[in-house]
């Protein structure tokens, strides 16, 4: 039998909690101060290089001499490679953090003036290792997006690395025009409609199923359940797990939804059906039935309409367009990949899908030549 807690125990626990909170606060403060210091070091290096001799290797010589002196005075942490990262950090974030709430608090000078005059501000949630990862992103818009999402969603460095490797920004930008892409970089991923969380393709390389022969749908489902946290991060923002193989009974007939999720931002159920092979009209009809069932029996008045997502290894855009109503915004079909696509592979897929969309648009327009319309 556990001994009752004494007043001494309660006092100790309260004091220990205070100290733990103080330690965490100190760690965050130190982390932010170091990130700021590395930005300032990067700025000093750039200014010296810009004012120095214009000859090959000059910058490398400056960094080598600086590294040797700093390591004698401050020990580890100032290798030539680290100093290069600090220089790149300043060049990639010349005004400090790109987060809107931080940018809005800065003075109104231009970016160049601001980089000289102000001490930069960075979110305490992001460490120096986060920024070392971010400076490797060449596209400024993508870099701003990843910084914002990493800070707001409290991504670990490992999660940030995976999101970058999985080209999340490119996949979200794929369905947006130029103004919407700029908004994505400026404001992050805003979720107001089902398509706001829609990424195509979904990248499921973390399931380690690429080399599996005779893969079954239940294998895919089990692998997702085993790595649920990573799957929810991949599928989008605001998702919570509700159940798997959830049974629906209609006049004695039983049907099973592979995965039932809930999105707290959209305030709706999200039903996920997993399919191996090419999408068929039967798959779409089945998902329509699932969505109708949840809308009519599970959804409460304050919730939005249920969304259905069919994840298939081979999507059929024409089948989706023909089978579902033109104003459909409840049922989405997306392909999945069991490996990380390269940027070139993604560009090929973007081009192919754009050509298909343009062809479907032409076919939907009535002909204006030859005979009666």
VOMARPA-461866 format. One record per residue (C-alpha): residue in one letter; chain; residue number from 1; x, y, z. Coordinates in pm, 1 decimal, padded with zeros to 6 digits. Layout:
REM VOMARPA-461866
+--------+--------+-----+----------+----------+----------+
: residu : chaine : num :       c1 :       c2 :       c3 :
+--------+--------+-----+----------+----------+----------+
:      A :      A : NUM :        X :        Y :        Z :
...
+--------+--------+-----+----------+----------+----------+
This chain:
REM VOMARPA-461866
+--------+--------+-----+----------+----------+----------+
: residu : chaine : num :       c1 :       c2 :       c3 :
+--------+--------+-----+----------+----------+----------+
:      X :      A :   1 :  00000.0 :  00000.0 :  00000.0 :
:      X :      A :   2 :  00135.3 :  00339.2 : -00102.0 :
:      X :      A :   3 :  00223.1 :  00570.2 :  00188.3 :
:      X :      A :   4 :  00016.6 :  00892.3 :  00211.8 :
:      X :      A :   5 :  00181.9 :  01207.0 :  00079.0 :
:      X :      A :   6 :  00303.6 :  01437.0 :  00356.6 :
:      X :      A :   7 :  00322.4 :  01815.4 :  00360.6 :
:      X :      A :   8 :  00698.1 :  01778.2 :  00297.2 :
:      X :      A :   9 :  00625.1 :  01571.1 : -00014.7 :
:      X :      A :  10 :  00379.4 :  01828.9 : -00144.5 :
:      X :      A :  11 :  00624.9 :  02113.2 : -00074.9 :
:      X :      A :  12 :  00905.3 :  01926.7 : -00253.0 :
:      X :      A :  13 :  00686.9 :  01858.2 : -00559.1 :
:      X :      A :  14 :  00583.2 :  02222.8 : -00590.6 :
:      X :      A :  15 :  00941.1 :  02347.5 : -00554.0 :
:      X :      A :  16 :  01067.8 :  02086.8 : -00802.6 :
:      X :      A :  17 :  00803.8 :  02198.4 : -01053.5 :
:      X :      A :  18 :  00909.9 :  02562.2 : -01015.0 :
:      X :      A :  19 :  01274.4 :  02468.7 : -01074.6 :
:      X :      A :  20 :  01191.6 :  02256.7 : -01379.1 :
:      X :      A :  21 :  00993.0 :  02543.8 : -01529.7 :
:      X :      A :  22 :  01280.5 :  02781.6 : -01457.4 :
:      X :      A :  23 :  01529.9 :  02544.0 : -01622.1 :
:      X :      A :  24 :  01310.0 :  02519.6 : -01930.0 :
:      X :      A :  25 :  01279.5 :  02897.1 : -01945.9 :
:      X :      A :  26 :  01656.9 :  02938.8 : -01913.4 :
:      X :      A :  27 :  01715.7 :  02678.8 : -02186.3 :
:      X :      A :  28 :  01475.8 :  02857.4 : -02422.4 :
:      X :      A :  29 :  01634.9 :  03193.8 : -02345.0 :
:      X :      A :  30 :  01987.9 :  03060.3 : -02401.6 :
:      X :      A :  31 :  01879.6 :  02889.1 : -02723.1 :
:      X :      A :  32 :  01725.9 :  03208.9 : -02862.0 :
:      X :      A :  33 :  02030.5 :  03413.3 : -02758.6 :
:      X :      A :  34 :  02265.4 :  03171.9 : -02937.0 :
:      X :      A :  35 :  02056.5 :  03175.2 : -03256.6 :
:      X :      A :  36 :  02063.5 :  03555.5 : -03248.2 :
:      X :      A :  37 :  02440.4 :  03556.0 : -03181.6 :
:      X :      A :  38 :  02508.3 :  03326.0 : -03477.2 :
:      X :      A :  39 :  02304.6 :  03556.7 : -03703.8 :
:      X :      A :  40 :  02509.3 :  03855.3 : -03585.0 :
:      X :      A :  41 :  02834.4 :  03662.9 : -03642.8 :
:      X :      A :  42 :  02714.2 :  03577.4 : -03993.1 :
:      X :      A :  43 :  02642.1 :  03946.3 : -04058.4 :
:      X :      A :  44 :  02992.2 :  04047.4 : -03943.2 :
:      X :      A :  45 :  03151.2 :  03787.7 : -04172.8 :
:      X :      A :  46 :  02949.4 :  03905.7 : -04474.4 :
:      X :      A :  47 :  03031.0 :  04272.3 : -04410.0 :
:      X :      A :  48 :  03404.3 :  04198.2 : -04377.5 :
:      X :      A :  49 :  03400.4 :  03992.5 : -04696.7 :
:      X :      A :  50 :  03209.3 :  04262.0 : -04887.0 :
:      X :      A :  51 :  03453.2 :  04531.9 : -04771.4 :
:      X :      A :  52 :  03762.4 :  04315.5 : -04820.8 :
:      X :      A :  53 :  03981.1 :  04219.9 : -05113.2 :
:      X :      A :  54 :  03813.8 :  04098.3 : -05432.0 :
:      X :      A :  55 :  04019.4 :  03790.6 : -05506.1 :
:      X :      A :  56 :  03962.1 :  03417.0 : -05516.4 :
:      X :      A :  57 :  03982.5 :  03243.1 : -05179.2 :
:      X :      A :  58 :  03975.0 :  03562.7 : -04975.1 :
:      X :      A :  59 :  03657.7 :  03461.6 : -04787.5 :
:      X :      A :  60 :  03795.8 :  03115.4 : -04708.6 :
:      X :      A :  61 :  04114.1 :  03269.2 : -04568.9 :
:      X :      A :  62 :  03911.4 :  03504.0 : -04347.2 :
:      X :      A :  63 :  03705.3 :  03214.3 : -04210.2 :
:      X :      A :  64 :  04012.0 :  02997.8 : -04149.4 :
:      X :      A :  65 :  04190.2 :  03267.9 : -03949.6 :
:      X :      A :  66 :  03873.0 :  03356.5 : -03756.5 :
:      X :      A :  67 :  03804.8 :  02989.3 : -03677.1 :
:      X :      A :  68 :  04153.0 :  02934.4 : -03537.8 :
:      X :      A :  69 :  04133.2 :  03237.6 : -03309.5 :
:      X :      A :  70 :  03777.7 :  03163.1 : -03187.9 :
:      X :      A :  71 :  03855.4 :  02800.4 : -03108.1 :
:      X :      A :  72 :  04155.5 :  02906.1 : -02900.7 :
:      X :      A :  73 :  03937.2 :  03152.3 : -02707.6 :
:      X :      A :  74 :  03599.7 :  02973.8 : -02694.9 :
:      X :      A :  75 :  03684.8 :  02606.2 : -02757.6 :
:      X :      A :  76 :  03455.8 :  02400.1 : -02983.1 :
:      X :      A :  77 :  03170.0 :  02516.5 : -03200.7 :
:      X :      A :  78 :  03352.1 :  02753.7 : -03433.9 :
:      X :      A :  79 :  03488.4 :  02533.9 : -03708.5 :
:      X :      A :  80 :  03516.7 :  02676.4 : -04059.0 :
:      X :      A :  81 :  03206.4 :  02479.4 : -04157.6 :
:      X :      A :  82 :  03004.7 :  02623.6 : -03868.3 :
:      X :      A :  83 :  03117.2 :  02975.0 : -03958.3 :
:      X :      A :  84 :  03006.0 :  02912.5 : -04317.9 :
:      X :      A :  85 :  02665.6 :  02809.6 : -04180.5 :
:      X :      A :  86 :  02644.3 :  03132.4 : -03979.6 :
:      X :      A :  87 :  02726.7 :  03334.3 : -04290.5 :
:      X :      A :  88 :  02462.0 :  03147.1 : -04488.8 :
:      X :      A :  89 :  02216.0 :  03194.4 : -04200.7 :
:      X :      A :  90 :  02246.8 :  03572.0 : -04230.1 :
:      X :      A :  91 :  02215.8 :  03561.2 : -04609.9 :
:      X :      A :  92 :  01907.0 :  03337.7 : -04593.2 :
:      X :      A :  93 :  01739.3 :  03543.5 : -04316.9 :
:      X :      A :  94 :  01871.2 :  03899.1 : -04373.4 :
:      X :      A :  95 :  01596.4 :  04052.7 : -04157.0 :
:      X :      A :  96 :  01577.8 :  03775.6 : -03898.9 :
:      X :      A :  97 :  01279.8 :  03542.3 : -03866.0 :
:      X :      A :  98 :  01017.5 :  03539.8 : -04142.1 :
:      X :      A :  99 :  00728.0 :  03472.9 : -03902.6 :
:      X :      A : 100 :  00451.4 :  03731.3 : -03956.8 :
:      X :      A : 101 :  00415.3 :  03811.5 : -03588.1 :
:      X :      A : 102 :  00788.8 :  03887.4 : -03570.4 :
:      X :      A : 103 :  00807.5 :  04079.0 : -03900.9 :
:      X :      A : 104 :  00518.5 :  04303.8 : -03797.1 :
:      X :      A : 105 :  00700.8 :  04406.2 : -03479.5 :
:      X :      A : 106 :  01008.1 :  04530.0 : -03668.4 :
:      X :      A : 107 :  01075.3 :  04892.2 : -03765.4 :
:      X :      A : 108 :  00961.9 :  05007.5 : -04108.6 :
:      X :      A : 109 :  01300.0 :  05021.4 : -04284.9 :
:      X :      A : 110 :  01381.4 :  04817.0 : -04590.2 :
:      X :      A : 111 :  01529.7 :  04469.9 : -04546.7 :
:      X :      A : 112 :  01885.3 :  04591.0 : -04623.0 :
:      X :      A : 113 :  01867.0 :  04880.3 : -04377.2 :
:      X :      A : 114 :  01702.1 :  04664.9 : -04115.2 :
:      X :      A : 115 :  01974.6 :  04397.4 : -04134.9 :
:      X :      A : 116 :  02234.5 :  04661.1 : -04042.0 :
:      X :      A : 117 :  02039.0 :  04844.5 : -03769.6 :
:      X :      A : 118 :  01833.4 :  04595.3 : -03573.7 :
:      X :      A : 119 :  01909.8 :  04295.2 : -03358.1 :
:      X :      A : 120 :  01710.9 :  04009.5 : -03511.3 :
:      X :      A : 121 :  01430.8 :  03823.9 : -03338.3 :
:      X :      A : 122 :  01372.7 :  03449.5 : -03369.9 :
:      X :      A : 123 :  01102.5 :  03219.7 : -03227.2 :
:      X :      A : 124 :  01215.3 :  03035.9 : -02910.2 :
:      X :      A : 125 :  01066.6 :  02710.4 : -03042.1 :
:      X :      A : 126 :  01338.2 :  02681.4 : -03310.1 :
:      X :      A : 127 :  01694.8 :  02586.1 : -03229.2 :
:      X :      A : 128 :  02015.1 :  02655.5 : -03419.2 :
:      X :      A : 129 :  01990.2 :  02304.2 : -03565.9 :
:      X :      A : 130 :  01646.7 :  02394.5 : -03704.7 :
:      X :      A : 131 :  01799.5 :  02691.4 : -03883.0 :
:      X :      A : 132 :  02096.1 :  02490.1 : -04013.5 :
:      X :      A : 133 :  01831.9 :  02265.8 : -04172.4 :
:      X :      A : 134 :  01629.0 :  02560.4 : -04306.3 :
:      X :      A : 135 :  01920.5 :  02734.9 : -04478.4 :
:      X :      A : 136 :  01958.9 :  02431.0 : -04704.1 :
:      X :      A : 137 :  01619.1 :  02512.5 : -04862.2 :
:      X :      A : 138 :  01701.6 :  02709.4 : -05177.5 :
:      X :      A : 139 :  01351.3 :  02842.7 : -05252.0 :
:      X :      A : 140 :  01290.8 :  03149.9 : -05026.6 :
:      X :      A : 141 :  00913.8 :  03096.4 : -05028.8 :
:      X :      A : 142 :  00949.9 :  02733.1 : -04924.1 :
:      X :      A : 143 :  01204.5 :  02831.4 : -04657.4 :
:      X :      A : 144 :  00964.7 :  03088.2 : -04508.6 :
:      X :      A : 145 :  00683.3 :  02830.7 : -04508.8 :
:      X :      A : 146 :  00890.2 :  02565.0 : -04331.2 :
:      X :      A : 147 :  01013.2 :  02809.8 : -04066.3 :
:      X :      A : 148 :  00660.0 :  02924.4 : -03993.7 :
:      X :      A : 149 :  00511.5 :  02574.1 : -03976.1 :
:      X :      A : 150 :  00801.8 :  02437.2 : -03768.9 :
:      X :      A : 151 :  00757.2 :  02716.2 : -03510.9 :
:      X :      A : 152 :  00376.2 :  02701.3 : -03495.0 :
:      X :      A : 153 :  00347.9 :  02321.0 : -03499.4 :
:      X :      A : 154 :  00653.1 :  02263.9 : -03273.7 :
:      X :      A : 155 :  00824.6 :  02031.0 : -03519.8 :
:      X :      A : 156 :  01135.8 :  01856.7 : -03398.4 :
:      X :      A : 157 :  01444.9 :  01884.0 : -03619.0 :
:      X :      A : 158 :  01377.5 :  01532.6 : -03744.2 :
:      X :      A : 159 :  01017.5 :  01621.2 : -03835.6 :
:      X :      A : 160 :  01134.8 :  01936.1 : -04012.8 :
:      X :      A : 161 :  01393.1 :  01739.6 : -04211.7 :
:      X :      A : 162 :  01128.5 :  01491.2 : -04322.2 :
:      X :      A : 163 :  00880.3 :  01760.4 : -04423.4 :
:      X :      A : 164 :  01148.3 :  01926.0 : -04635.9 :
:      X :      A : 165 :  01261.1 :  01596.2 : -04789.5 :
:      X :      A : 166 :  00899.2 :  01506.4 : -04865.8 :
:      X :      A : 167 :  00855.1 :  01838.7 : -05052.6 :
:      X :      A : 168 :  00548.3 :  01933.9 : -04848.9 :
:      X :      A : 169 :  00555.3 :  02295.3 : -04970.4 :
:      X :      A : 170 :  00571.7 :  02187.8 : -05335.6 :
:      X :      A : 171 :  00281.7 :  01946.5 : -05293.2 :
:      X :      A : 172 :  00064.2 :  02204.6 : -05119.4 :
:      X :      A : 173 :  00157.3 :  02471.1 : -05374.5 :
:      X :      A : 174 :  00071.1 :  02234.8 : -05658.3 :
:      X :      A : 175 : -00302.2 :  02318.7 : -05643.8 :
:      X :      A : 176 : -00258.0 :  02693.9 : -05593.5 :
:      X :      A : 177 : -00204.8 :  02992.2 : -05822.6 :
:      X :      A : 178 :  00082.9 :  03237.3 : -05776.8 :
:      X :      A : 179 : -00097.2 :  03461.3 : -05527.3 :
:      X :      A : 180 : -00203.0 :  03160.5 : -05321.6 :
:      X :      A : 181 :  00154.1 :  03027.5 : -05321.1 :
:      X :      A : 182 :  00278.6 :  03362.3 : -05188.6 :
:      X :      A : 183 :  00009.7 :  03350.3 : -04920.1 :
:      X :      A : 184 :  00121.7 :  02997.9 : -04830.0 :
:      X :      A : 185 :  00477.8 :  03122.8 : -04780.2 :
:      X :      A : 186 :  00361.6 :  03433.4 : -04591.4 :
:      X :      A : 187 :  00089.2 :  03287.7 : -04367.8 :
:      X :      A : 188 :  00161.9 :  02913.8 : -04358.8 :
:      X :      A : 189 : -00098.4 :  02643.9 : -04413.4 :
:      X :      A : 190 : -00438.8 :  02793.9 : -04337.4 :
:      X :      A : 191 : -00710.0 :  02528.1 : -04305.2 :
:      X :      A : 192 : -01062.5 :  02645.5 : -04392.4 :
:      X :      A : 193 : -01177.5 :  02389.6 : -04652.0 :
:      X :      A : 194 : -01097.7 :  02018.7 : -04705.3 :
:      X :      A : 195 : -00871.9 :  02102.3 : -04999.8 :
:      X :      A : 196 : -00654.1 :  02320.2 : -04776.0 :
:      X :      A : 197 : -00508.2 :  02006.2 : -04617.6 :
:      X :      A : 198 : -00491.6 :  01822.7 : -04949.1 :
:      X :      A : 199 : -00148.2 :  01704.9 : -05064.1 :
:      X :      A : 200 : -00101.8 :  01495.1 : -05374.6 :
:      X :      A : 201 :  00077.0 :  01263.7 : -05375.7 :
:      X :      A : 202 :  00091.8 :  01158.7 : -05012.0 :
:      X :      A : 203 :  00440.6 :  01032.3 : -04930.0 :
:      X :      A : 204 :  00443.7 :  00726.2 : -04703.6 :
:      X :      A : 205 :  00808.8 :  00624.7 : -04721.2 :
:      X :      A : 206 :  00820.3 :  00598.2 : -04340.1 :
:      X :      A : 207 :  00603.3 :  00284.0 : -04362.0 :
:      X :      A : 208 :  00902.5 :  00091.4 : -04507.2 :
:      X :      A : 209 :  00679.7 : -00100.1 : -04749.2 :
:      X :      A : 210 :  00844.9 : -00014.1 : -05080.0 :
:      X :      A : 211 :  01022.6 : -00349.2 : -05114.2 :
:      X :      A : 212 :  00730.4 : -00562.2 : -04998.4 :
:      X :      A : 213 :  00603.5 : -00810.8 : -05256.4 :
:      X :      A : 214 :  00236.9 : -00913.5 : -05259.1 :
:      X :      A : 215 :  00142.7 : -00609.7 : -05049.4 :
:      X :      A : 216 : -00214.5 : -00623.2 : -04918.2 :
:      X :      A : 217 : -00438.6 : -00335.9 : -04810.1 :
:      X :      A : 218 : -00441.7 : -00466.1 : -04453.4 :
:      X :      A : 219 : -00058.7 : -00450.2 : -04453.6 :
:      X :      A : 220 : -00076.4 : -00083.9 : -04553.2 :
:      X :      A : 221 : -00336.7 : -00014.9 : -04285.1 :
:      X :      A : 222 : -00137.9 : -00190.8 : -04011.9 :
:      X :      A : 223 :  00180.8 : -00005.7 : -04106.2 :
:      X :      A : 224 : -00007.8 :  00325.6 : -04078.2 :
:      X :      A : 225 : -00141.8 :  00232.4 : -03734.7 :
:      X :      A : 226 :  00209.6 :  00132.1 : -03621.5 :
:      X :      A : 227 :  00340.6 :  00474.6 : -03725.9 :
:      X :      A : 228 :  00028.8 :  00678.2 : -03660.3 :
:      X :      A : 229 :  00198.0 :  00994.7 : -03534.3 :
:      X :      A : 230 :  00406.2 :  01030.8 : -03850.6 :
:      X :      A : 231 :  00105.7 :  00949.4 : -04070.3 :
:      X :      A : 232 : -00105.6 :  01222.4 : -03908.2 :
:      X :      A : 233 :  00176.6 :  01471.2 : -03965.3 :
:      X :      A : 234 :  00195.5 :  01368.8 : -04332.1 :
:      X :      A : 235 : -00177.4 :  01381.3 : -04396.7 :
:      X :      A : 236 : -00210.3 :  01739.8 : -04271.2 :
:      X :      A : 237 : -00280.4 :  01979.7 : -03985.3 :
:      X :      A : 238 : -00531.7 :  01927.1 : -03706.5 :
:      X :      A : 239 : -00596.8 :  01554.1 : -03748.4 :
:      X :      A : 240 : -00689.5 :  01323.6 : -03458.4 :
:      X :      A : 241 : -00728.1 :  00946.2 : -03475.2 :
:      X :      A : 242 : -01077.1 :  00806.1 : -03405.6 :
:      X :      A : 243 : -01071.2 :  00442.5 : -03514.3 :
:      X :      A : 244 : -00979.1 :  00175.7 : -03767.4 :
:      X :      A : 245 : -01203.3 : -00073.2 : -03947.3 :
:      X :      A : 246 : -01501.7 :  00114.3 : -03806.9 :
:      X :      A : 247 : -01821.6 : -00076.9 : -03879.2 :
:      X :      A : 248 : -02124.8 :  00072.6 : -04053.3 :
:      X :      A : 249 : -02443.7 : -00133.5 : -04048.3 :
:      X :      A : 250 : -02719.5 : -00062.9 : -04301.1 :
:      X :      A : 251 : -03024.8 : -00293.3 : -04276.6 :
:      X :      A : 252 : -02814.7 : -00586.5 : -04161.8 :
:      X :      A : 253 : -02528.4 : -00534.9 : -04408.7 :
:      X :      A : 254 : -02191.3 : -00449.6 : -04254.6 :
:      X :      A : 255 : -01931.7 : -00218.7 : -04410.3 :
:      X :      A : 256 : -01594.3 : -00115.8 : -04270.3 :
:      X :      A : 257 : -01413.5 :  00218.6 : -04303.0 :
:      X :      A : 258 : -01036.6 :  00166.5 : -04302.2 :
:      X :      A : 259 : -00953.1 :  00476.4 : -04095.2 :
:      X :      A : 260 : -01175.3 :  00731.6 : -03925.3 :
:      X :      A : 261 : -01009.4 :  01062.2 : -03833.1 :
:      X :      A : 262 : -01135.1 :  01394.6 : -03702.3 :
:      X :      A : 263 : -01001.1 :  01733.1 : -03803.7 :
:      X :      A : 264 : -01033.8 :  01986.5 : -03523.3 :
:      X :      A : 265 : -00969.2 :  02282.3 : -03760.0 :
:      X :      A : 266 : -01233.1 :  02180.5 : -04013.1 :
:      X :      A : 267 : -01453.5 :  02041.1 : -03733.3 :
:      X :      A : 268 : -01553.8 :  01735.3 : -03928.1 :
:      X :      A : 269 : -01501.3 :  01360.5 : -03957.0 :
:      X :      A : 270 : -01251.3 :  01249.7 : -04221.1 :
:      X :      A : 271 : -01289.9 :  00897.6 : -04358.8 :
:      X :      A : 272 : -00988.3 :  00735.7 : -04524.8 :
:      X :      A : 273 : -01010.4 :  00436.3 : -04758.1 :
:      X :      A : 274 : -00688.0 :  00262.5 : -04864.0 :
:      X :      A : 275 : -00668.7 :  00111.7 : -05211.3 :
:      X :      A : 276 : -00398.7 : -00080.9 : -05394.7 :
:      X :      A : 277 : -00403.3 : -00024.9 : -05768.0 :
:      X :      A : 278 : -00605.5 :  00210.0 : -05986.4 :
:      X :      A : 279 : -00903.3 :  00409.7 : -05858.3 :
:      X :      A : 280 : -01242.3 :  00283.5 : -05984.4 :
:      X :      A : 281 : -01594.1 :  00427.6 : -05986.7 :
:      X :      A : 282 : -01692.3 :  00156.8 : -05735.6 :
:      X :      A : 283 : -01436.1 :  00302.9 : -05492.1 :
:      X :      A : 284 : -01587.4 :  00649.4 : -05533.9 :
:      X :      A : 285 : -01943.4 :  00517.7 : -05491.8 :
:      X :      A : 286 : -01846.4 :  00331.4 : -05176.0 :
:      X :      A : 287 : -01684.3 :  00640.3 : -05026.0 :
:      X :      A : 288 : -01992.9 :  00845.4 : -05114.3 :
:      X :      A : 289 : -02203.0 :  00598.3 : -04915.6 :
:      X :      A : 290 : -01965.0 :  00618.5 : -04617.3 :
:      X :      A : 291 : -01975.5 :  00999.8 : -04622.3 :
:      X :      A : 292 : -02355.5 :  01006.8 : -04648.0 :
:      X :      A : 293 : -02383.9 :  00762.5 : -04355.5 :
:      X :      A : 294 : -02162.4 :  00976.8 : -04129.5 :
:      X :      A : 295 : -02338.0 :  01296.8 : -04231.9 :
:      X :      A : 296 : -02679.8 :  01153.9 : -04148.2 :
:      X :      A : 297 : -02603.7 :  00945.7 : -03837.3 :
:      X :      A : 298 : -02282.9 :  01076.3 : -03673.4 :
:      X :      A : 299 : -02249.4 :  01444.5 : -03752.5 :
:      X :      A : 300 : -02388.1 :  01692.8 : -03499.0 :
:      X :      A : 301 : -02540.8 :  02029.8 : -03601.7 :
:      X :      A : 302 : -02229.7 :  02231.6 : -03509.4 :
:      X :      A : 303 : -01997.2 :  02014.7 : -03721.7 :
:      X :      A : 304 : -01908.2 :  02054.6 : -04090.1 :
:      X :      A : 305 : -01989.2 :  01791.5 : -04351.4 :
:      X :      A : 306 : -01788.3 :  01470.7 : -04349.5 :
:      X :      A : 307 : -01489.8 :  01445.3 : -04583.3 :
:      X :      A : 308 : -01380.4 :  01125.2 : -04756.0 :
:      X :      A : 309 : -01025.3 :  01065.2 : -04880.7 :
:      X :      A : 310 : -00942.0 :  00769.8 : -05103.9 :
:      X :      A : 311 : -00569.9 :  00692.7 : -05098.2 :
:      X :      A : 312 : -00477.6 :  00481.0 : -05398.8 :
:      X :      A : 313 : -00151.6 :  00380.5 : -05562.1 :
:      X :      A : 314 : -00280.9 :  00501.2 : -05902.0 :
:      X :      A : 315 : -00520.6 :  00795.7 : -05922.4 :
:      X :      A : 316 : -00769.9 :  00843.1 : -06208.0 :
:      X :      A : 317 : -00860.1 :  01213.4 : -06241.3 :
:      X :      A : 318 : -01101.6 :  01156.5 : -06528.7 :
:      X :      A : 319 : -01293.3 :  00896.9 : -06325.3 :
:      X :      A : 320 : -01323.8 :  01139.6 : -06032.4 :
:      X :      A : 321 : -01446.9 :  01421.3 : -06257.3 :
:      X :      A : 322 : -01707.5 :  01206.1 : -06434.2 :
:      X :      A : 323 : -01834.5 :  01014.5 : -06129.5 :
:      X :      A : 324 : -01869.3 :  01294.2 : -05873.3 :
:      X :      A : 325 : -02081.3 :  01613.7 : -05894.3 :
:      X :      A : 326 : -01908.9 :  01920.9 : -06037.3 :
:      X :      A : 327 : -01941.8 :  02107.9 : -05706.6 :
:      X :      A : 328 : -01800.5 :  01816.7 : -05506.1 :
:      X :      A : 329 : -01586.5 :  01923.2 : -05212.8 :
:      X :      A : 330 : -01642.1 :  01626.8 : -04982.5 :
:      X :      A : 331 : -01470.2 :  01337.7 : -05157.7 :
:      X :      A : 332 : -01104.7 :  01367.8 : -05251.1 :
:      X :      A : 333 : -00885.0 :  01114.8 : -05427.8 :
:      X :      A : 334 : -00507.0 :  01119.5 : -05393.6 :
:      X :      A : 335 : -00224.4 :  00890.3 : -05487.3 :
:      X :      A : 336 :  00040.3 :  00777.4 : -05243.1 :
:      X :      A : 337 :  00408.8 :  00700.0 : -05283.6 :
:      X :      A : 338 :  00606.3 :  00452.9 : -05078.2 :
:      X :      A : 339 :  00927.3 :  00644.4 : -05149.5 :
:      X :      A : 340 :  01032.2 :  01008.8 : -05140.5 :
:      X :      A : 341 :  00995.7 :  01160.4 : -05489.3 :
:      X :      A : 342 :  01280.2 :  01375.9 : -05615.5 :
:      X :      A : 343 :  01210.9 :  01733.4 : -05720.1 :
:      X :      A : 344 :  01247.2 :  01635.9 : -06086.1 :
:      X :      A : 345 :  00999.1 :  01348.5 : -06042.6 :
:      X :      A : 346 :  00751.3 :  01588.6 : -05885.7 :
:      X :      A : 347 :  00792.6 :  01838.0 : -06169.5 :
:      X :      A : 348 :  00721.9 :  01563.8 : -06425.5 :
:      X :      A : 349 :  00405.5 :  01472.2 : -06236.2 :
:      X :      A : 350 :  00296.5 :  01836.9 : -06211.8 :
:      X :      A : 351 :  00339.2 :  01880.5 : -06586.6 :
:      X :      A : 352 :  00146.5 :  01562.9 : -06660.7 :
:      X :      A : 353 : -00145.4 :  01659.6 : -06434.9 :
:      X :      A : 354 : -00157.2 :  02011.1 : -06580.1 :
:      X :      A : 355 : -00183.0 :  01866.3 : -06931.6 :
:      X :      A : 356 : -00463.2 :  01631.8 : -06821.3 :
:      X :      A : 357 : -00654.6 :  01919.7 : -06661.0 :
:      X :      A : 358 : -00620.8 :  02133.9 : -06972.9 :
:      X :      A : 359 : -00736.3 :  01846.1 : -07194.2 :
:      X :      A : 360 : -01038.9 :  01782.0 : -06972.2 :
:      X :      A : 361 : -01124.2 :  02153.1 : -06987.3 :
:      X :      A : 362 : -01111.5 :  02153.6 : -07367.0 :
:      X :      A : 363 : -01330.2 :  01843.6 : -07386.3 :
:      X :      A : 364 : -01590.9 :  01999.6 : -07155.2 :
:      X :      A : 365 : -01638.1 :  02301.2 : -07384.3 :
:      X :      A : 366 : -01898.3 :  02270.7 : -07665.1 :
:      X :      A : 367 : -01760.3 :  02275.5 : -08018.7 :
:      X :      A : 368 : -01823.9 :  02596.3 : -08216.0 :
:      X :      A : 369 : -01745.8 :  02458.8 : -08561.8 :
:      X :      A : 370 : -01952.7 :  02253.2 : -08804.7 :
:      X :      A : 371 : -02327.0 :  02216.9 : -08770.5 :
:      X :      A : 372 : -02572.6 :  02287.2 : -08496.8 :
:      X :      A : 373 : -02443.1 :  02310.5 : -08135.7 :
+--------+--------+-----+----------+----------+----------+
